Amino acid sequence: MTDLFHHSIEVILTNQAPSGAYIASPNFPAYRYSWFRDGAFIAYAMDLVGEHDSARRFHDWAASTVLRHAEKAERAIERIQRSKPLGDDYLHTRYTLDGHEGSDDWPNFQLDGFGTWLWTLAEHLRLIADPLPFLWQEVINLTSSYLAALWRIPCLDLWEEHLDKIHPYTLAAVYAGLRAVGELTGDAGWLVTAEEIRRFVLEHGVQGGHLVKYVGSEATDASLVGAATPYRLLPPDDPIMRATVARIEANLRHQAGGLHRYADDTYYGGGEWVLLAAWLGWYYAEVGERARARELLAWAETQADEEGNLPEQIPHTLNDPRMFQPWVERWGPIACPLLWSHAMYLILLHALHPAP
Ligand code: BGC
């Protein structure tokens, strides 16, 4: 195992708050929050490396945060059932480390993080071979009901954009969460909704044989790898996944390097994201293409700075170089370390070298 393995674990543990929340990045003011999406993947990585206590503390934080805001989730469900607009009644994508809503403006209405969280929570229990704790039952039920009620309405994607669209990535995350809860609790109702979501994606989220960034678009997005790995809306070697990954490689990957999020991304100029390189490597490891997975692992490893910290993105080949400096002026240098980058690195490492 490389030093980056140990350093990644240390970065994550050091930046886990006493509450259990994982800060997205300690040195980047806009990221001094805990996201359900980032946190769920980080907790999963910690489970894979045997740091179950850390994962458990995150899940406890996530559960208590949803419960703290339960009234909003309940009102959201009610509003949707009565065909009323949501207004401010929805769960936020990120909360302060103490589980409160942030005070600054943020595009908060995103569903994918809750689907991913439910999936990782079920994985946590599977990996430690524990039954569902009584304290989590209510919150799992509420979160699943929330997702089952809201999945049909447009929300922001995982990059916190396109509020008015429906995103196959988001639906795949919700699918995985509901399926995991159905299997965990034995409540077949969640499996029925999950299957409905899967059919919707296949009907509306596929164009020309590959998954698309959002319904109605023809564009691709590197996160679509997630539809298979890990969400299993499709098997990794399904022809639709193969075509989707080929398109991601052709349009978003820079030679043997990392991946852009999508072709016209201009955030910090739109560089190559470390976590996406690791994610694609994870996919390749799952389909048995180990050489490709190793190449992506090696690329991710060489992006660590002299302290071993992995950033969010690498500004070498930018989609739009003019947009780099304006973001630096607005928010400072690129976030580093980004805990999600370290987590995806650990996940890829584990996919290639599972612990004995
Ligand atoms: C990304 C999100 C991520 C957040 C915190 C944003 O820039 O678009 O996907 O959850 O940063 O890492």
Residues whose N, C-alpha, C, O or C-beta is under 5 A from the ligand:
A	BS01	BGC	A24 W35 R37 D38 L158 W159 E160
